[in-house]
Amino acid sequence: MKFLDIITAVLIVVGGLNWGLWGAFQFDLVAAIGGGNTGMLARVVYCLVGLAAVYQALSIKGIQSRWNCTGTT
């Protein structure tokens, strides 16, 4: 499961960077690499990023326990 945690974290970072680029420069990196925002590759990446966010949001307690985090500072 830690492997899935890492993959989803990477996808969320990709999504965050893509939104940052869009906000700062109106440049969609995923669309540029994936053949436009309606290209098949771009759509797959967008869906994977969304699924990764849902996974992370729904399993935060499980992730914390797998990584031995208490959730407090």
Secondary structure, DSSP 4 states (H G I P E B T S, - for coil): -HHHHHHHHHHHHHHHHHHHHHHHH---HHHHHTTSTTSHHHHHHHHHHHHHHHHHHHTHHHHHHHTT--S--
